[in-house]
Amino acid sequence: MKKVTAVLFLIGLVSVFSFSEELVISNSSHMYNLDPHTANYADEAQLFSGLYEGLFSYDPRTLEPVPGVAEGFKISRDKRTWTFTIRENAKFSNGEAITAQSVVDSWKALLDLRKNAPFSSMLDFVLGYKEYRVGQQTDFSKVGFRVADDRTLVVTLRSPTEHFSKILCHHAFSVVHPDKNVFSGAFVIQENSMQQIVLGKNPHYWDNAAVELDKITVLLTDDPAENTQAFNRGEIHWLAGDMNAEQILDQRAVLVSMQFGTEFLFFKTDMPLVNNEDFRNALLYALDWNKLREKSLKKAETLVSPFLGYPEVLGLGDQDLIMAKSLLEKSGYNAEKSAPIIIFLPNDEYSVGKGQLLVDCWKQIGVNVRLQTTEISRYLDEVSTSPAHVFSYIWIADFADPLAFLELFRGSSNLNESRWSSKQFDYLLEKAAQTRDQKERLKKLAEAEQVLLDSGVIMPISHTISLNVVDLSVVSGWYDNALDIHPFKYIKLKKAAPPNNLVRMVEVRQ
């Protein structure tokens, strides 16, 4: 009897995965906040795309809202009442039914003042919501949420809000169970340590049959060399944290994309001196904008990242020392009597260099300046309590709309770290929310951004770039998008055939 055996000899280094339904990701190491109501990092948002789901979720390609826990919805003729129908088979990971009351309870928990939830103010357009959130009234039944029955939720708005469904894609408005070990998304947490976070498939998820991944392992490591080598060895499918991109063997896996995000500096405007608009603009005119942006791949003169149909806004970029000194004099600044302006930044090389440039520029016009730094891992947590005047932010929009940037500066927004308030700015946002015509709505939002820029509150530096390394010969359902969010439920693994030129087939006859 003759037997033929095919033997594969691999010539050179080949990245070959043993096929399984486990997705392996490498991400940065830090203390992850796994409460969707209070988390504020992009890394956490990616995890929440698998752990939690709200009435809507993101389409993985377009980021448009797609039905999540709600199988459908209707909008009244006056656009002020949205009626959602909850899926009959929607369940938490413990098998408990998800009902309309579950949704309302989650949104009420978001308003718990002890949480200081950063995104809670994004629903201020709901009738009675803002008044309850800020404590003007304490009767939650007056908020525009009504449970008609287990599967029917009615939400009443103060005014038509076309982008309501986009906001509801955000993890803060997911359905959250009181037990933090119970989840509403396609996956559950199986392990959470400083070394890795492991997710497993949720058997009770309403769309469980469409989810192919059985397991997701997120390795938490800040070793770029080891991460890169592990990817080249085929041990990691997706590098999202520290890496040496130029050492990736298959450069087709290196994906660089424009994000819907902006890096900027801002003033905390309730602090002395910088609470004066003339003083802030004096500092802006003194800046060498070209040097400030010289390391930017996509230089930014405005806050809002490029958006289709958004009108042009006059950005910031002119250095004029004569104007700077004139505004400084107008502001009444006295260098001998005034305390120094404090710039507070992370202690990495790039941030320190940026801060030193500000110091040098502002000393040119006679302003006392001092630079303070802190560890990158602590920086965002310290911004709110720091008594400094100038801070740095990289903001990645939470939904695909200019409002996702402008909400940062609305007077009553929980996201408003600048503490700047403008009646004109807030009025324009309100008018935009009430406008049904999208072209007119974007026009009002652009007018609001112009008010912000003219007030000298921010210093735009760059529109952000995302860098991912993904083996798309193995991973499918992962798409480039402007928010750099890739919902786990759509990701699949496939067998990757070894490259033909690296394989030699030999027949062994017996």
N, C-alpha and C positions, 0 to 999 in steps of 0.2 A: 504494500500500500504506500502510495506516495503522498506526503504531507508537505504543504507549502506554507512557510511562515514569513510574514513581512516584518523586517527589522528596520527601525528608524535610527539613523545616525545623525545627530545634530552637530553641525559644523559651526563653531563660533558660539557667541552668546545669544540665546534665544529667550524671549519673554513668553513663557507658556503657562497658562493657568490650568491647574487641575480643575475640571469643570465641577462647579457646585452652585448652589443658590445662595451663597454668602457673598455679599458685597463688602469689600474692605476699603476703608477710606482712611487717609491720614490727615489730621487736622491739628491746629495749634493747641497747646496745652495751657489751660487756664481754668479757674473755678467756674464751671457752667451753672447758670441759673436755669433750672428746668421748670420754673413756674411761668406759663405762657402769659400770665397777667402782668408780670413785672420784668421779664427778660427784655434786653435791649440790644443784644449782639446779633450780627448776621449769622455766626456759627450756630447760635441757638435757634434762630429762625429756620435754618435748614433741618435741624433735628425735629422741630415742631411740625414740619411738613409731613412727617411720618407718624408722629405721636398723637396729634390732635387734628380735629376737623370741625369747622363751623358750618353755617348754612351754605357757604360757598367755599370753593378752593380754587387754586390757580391752575389754569391750563399750562402744561409744561413748556409749550412752544411760545404762545402769545401772551401769557399772563392774564388773559381775560378771565373773568369769573365763570366757573362751571359749577353746576349743582353739587353740593356736598351732602350734608345731613338733610338738607331740604331737597325734595325731589322736584319741586316747582314753586312758582310764586306768581302773584298777580299784583299789578299796580293800579290804583284807582285813577279815574279820569283826571282828577285834580293833582295827581302825582304825590299826594301827601300820605297815602295809606298803602302800605305793602303787606300783603297777606301771604305767609309762607306755609307750605304743606310739608310736614316732616315725613320722612320715609317710614313706611310701616316696619321695615326690617332694620332700622337704625338701632344699634345697641352699643353700650359701653363694653370694654374688654372683659368685664366680669359677667356679661350676659344680661345686664339690666337694660331695660328699654330706654332709649333716648326720646324724650317727649318735648313738646313745646315748653313745658315748665322747666325742663333741664336747661334749655337755651336761656330762658329768663333768669334762672338761678345763677347761671354762669356770668351773665352780664351784671347782675346785682353784686356778685362777689368781686367783680372787677372794680366796682365803685367803693369797696371797703377802703376808707381813708388810711387805715393802718398799712395798706399795701403800697400807697403812693404810686399807683400804676401809671407809667408814663404815657400810655396810649389811650387812657380812658376818656380824655376830652375829645377824641375824634368822633364821638357819637353825640356831640352837643347839639346837633341838628334834630335830634329826637325830641318830641314834645315833653317838656318837664324834666328832661335828663340833666341839663346843665344845672338847673336850680337844685336838684337833688345832689348832684356831684359836689357842688360848692357849699352845701349845707344851708341854702336859703329856705328849703322846705325838707321835711324828714319823712313824708308819706310817700313810700315807693309806689303805691297804687296810682299816684298822679303822674307817673312817668308813662310815656306812650307805648307801653308793652301790654298786650292783652292776650291771655291764653283762652282761646275760644273752646278748644278741646285738646286732647292729648296730641293730636297731629296738626293743629292749626294755631299759628302764632300771627297776631295782627300788630303791626308797628305803625304808629302815627307820628309823622314828622311835623316840625314847625313850618317847614316850607319844602317845596320840591327839591330833591337832592339826587341828581342823576348818578353820582358816583357811589351811592350807598352800597351796591353790591361789590364794588372794588374794595371798599374798606373792610367789608365782612370777610374777605379772603385772609385778612391779617390774623396772625396767631392769637392776638389779644382777645379776639371775639370768638374764639373756638368754644366748643362745648366742653366744659371742664367738670369733672366729677369731684365731689368733696374729698374723696379718698385719692391722694396724689399718686397712688400706685395703680389707678384705674385710668384708662385712656379711651379717647373717642376716635382715634385715627387707625391707620392700617397696621400699626406696629405698637409694641409695648416695650418697656425697658426690662431687660433681663439682667444687666449688670451695669453698675455706675461706679467707676473708681477713678483715681487720678491717672491711671494708665490707659483706660479705654472705657467706652460706652458701647454696650451691646444691645441692639434691638432685635426682637423676635416678632414673628408674624402674629397678628391679632386674629384669632379664629372667629371672633364675633363681629368683625368689621362688615358693614353692609355690602361692600364690594370685594369681599375677600377672594372670590374666585378669580378676579382679574389681577390680583397681586401675586407676582411670581417669586419675589425674593422671600426666602425663609428667614434670613438673618442678615443683619447689617452690623459690622464691627467698625467703630470709629476709634482709631488709634490716636492717642493724645501725646504728641511728641514735638519737640522744638529742635530736633537734630536734622538740619537740611541735608547733610551728606548721607546719613543713614536712610532718610525718607526717599531720597533720589535713587540710591542703590536698591532699596526694597522694591521700588516701582520697576526698575530695570530688570530685576530678578523675577518679576511677575507676582510678587507677594502683595501688592497693593493695586487696586483698580483705579483709584481716584486720589490724586494729591491735591488737597485744598489748603494746606498749611505751609510750613516752611519747606523750601526745596531749592535745588540748584537747577533751574529750568534749562540752562545751557548744556547740562550734562545728561539730559534725558536722551536715551539712544534713539528713540523714534520721535523725532521732532513734530510729527503730525499730531502727537498727543498733547502738545503744548497749545492751549487755547487762550488767546488774549482777546478780550472783548470790552467794548464800551459798556459801562454801567450807568444806570439812572441814579447817579450819585455825585456829590460835590465835596471837595475838601475846602474848608474855609476857616478863617479866624473870626472871632466875634468879641464884642465888648459886653461885659456884664453891666448894663446901663443904670443900675440902681446904686452903683458905687460913685463916690465923689470924683469930680472932674469928668469922668467919662459919661456922666449923666447930662452933659452939655453937648448938643449936636454940633455946634461950631468947633468945639475942642476935638470931637471925634473926627470930623472931616479935615481938620488941620493935620491930624496924624495920618489920615489916608492920603492927603496930597503930598505929604513928605516921603511916602514910600517909594522905593525903587521897585516898581512892579515887575520889571523884566527879570531882575535878580530873584525876586520872591518866587517867580513862576518858572525859573530856568530849568528846573528838574521835572517839570510837569510834562507828561506825554500829551495831554489835552488841556491846554491852558483855559482857565475859566475867568470871565469878567463878570459873570452873573451867578446868582444862586441856583436857579432852576436849570437842570441839565437839558440839552436839546430835546424838544418834544414837538411832534408833528402838529402843525396848526397854531403853535404858540407864537404870539406876536413878538417882534424884536423889542428888546429892552436895552436902554442905554447903560452899559456896564461901567465898571471901574478899572482904570488903567493909566491914568495920567499923573505923572509926577510934576508938581509945580510948587517949588519951595517958596516963591513969592506969595502965592495964594495961601500956602500952609502957614506962613508967618503972619499974614493978615488975619486969617481966621483965629489963630492962636491969640493974637492981641485982642480980637473982638470977644473971645471967650472969657477974658479976664484972668488968664492963667498967670501965676506968679511963681517962677521957679524957686525963688528963695523961701517962699512960705509953704509951698505945696509938697506933700509927700510924693515919693516916686510912684510912677505907674508900674505895676507889677504884671509881668507876662508869665503865665503859668502853662508849662508844656510838659509832655513826656520827655524822658531823658535819653531818647535814642539820638543818634548822630544827626539824622535829617531834621528832627524837630528843634534840636539845640541850634543848628545852623540857621534855621528859619528865625528862631527867636533872637539870635545875635544880630541878624540883619535888621530886625525891627528896632533893636536897641540903638544900633549905629545910625539908622535913618532918623529916629526921633531925637537923638542927641544933637543932630545937625541943626535942629530948629530950637534948641534950648530946653527940651523936656527931660526931666529926670526919669530914668527908666531902670528897672531891675528885672533880671530874668530868674525865675524859680523853676525847678523841675522836680518830677517825681517818677517812680517806676511806671512803666507802660501799663502793667497789670492793674495798677491802682488808679490810674489817671481819671477815667470816666467817673468812677465812684466819688472822686474828690472834687470834681468840678462844681457840684451843687453847693458845697460847704466852703470852698476856698474863698478867701477875701481878696483875691487877685482881681485884675481889671480886664485882662485879655486872655482868651482861651482858644484852643484849636479843636476842630471837629471834622470828622469824615462822616458824612451822612448819606446812607444808601436808602433811597425811597422805599417806603413800605407798600406802596401800590403805584401803578403806572399812571400818575397824574401830577401836574405841577403843584396841586394842593399838598401833596406829600412833603414838599419842601416848605411851602409857605406856612403850614400849620405850626412849624417850629417857632414862629414869631407872632402868632395870634395872642392877644393879651391874656386870655384866660386859659391858654393851652398848658397842659401839664408838661409838654415838651419844651416849653419856652425857658431855656437856661439863661438867655440874655436878659430876661426880665424887662425887655423893651415893650412898650405899649403905645399904640397909635390908634386913635379913633378912626382916622381916615383909612388906615390899613384894614382894621377890623370891619369897617363898613363895606369896603370893596370885596372882602371875602364873603360877607353876608349877601351882597348883591349878586355875586357870582353863584352862590348856592341857590339863589332863587330864580336864576335864569335858566330857561329850558333850552335855549339855543346854544349849542356847544361853541360856536364861533364867538358869540357875545360873552359867554362864560369865560373862555380863555382870555379874551380882551380884558375883562375885569381883573382876572388873576395877574395878568401882566402889569396892569396899572398898580396893583397892590405891591408887586415886586419892585416897581420903580420907586414907590414911596419908601420901601425898606432900604434900597440901595442909596437913595438920596439922603437918607437919615444918618448914614455913616455908621451903621451898626455892625456890618460884616465886611470881611476882606476875602473875596473869593480867590482861590488859588488854582484849583484844577478840577476837572470833571474826572471821576474815578474810572479806573481800569480794573477788570477782574482777571485773575490769572488762575487757571485750573489746568491740571494735567490729568487727562482721562484717556484710558485705553479704549477707544471706541470700537476696536476690533472685538472687544469682549463685552462692553457695556452698550446697551441700547436704551432708548427712552430718556436719555440725557441730552438736553438742548441748551445752546447758548441763549440767554435772555438778559434783559436789562437790569433785573433785580438780583441776578445770580442766585436764584432759588430754584431748586430742582426737586420737585415733589417725589418722594421715595416710592410712592405706590406705582408710578409709571416706569421705574427703572427695572431693566431685565438684564440677565447675563446670557451670553451665547458662547458656544465653543469657538475658540479662535484657531484657525488652521495655521500651522507653522509656515513661515515664508518659504516658498518653493526653492529659492536659491540657498537655503540653509539646511535642506533635507536631502539625504541620499537614500534611496530605497534599495535594499539588497535582498534577494531571494535566497533562502536557505532551504534546500531540498533534503528530505529525509526518506 
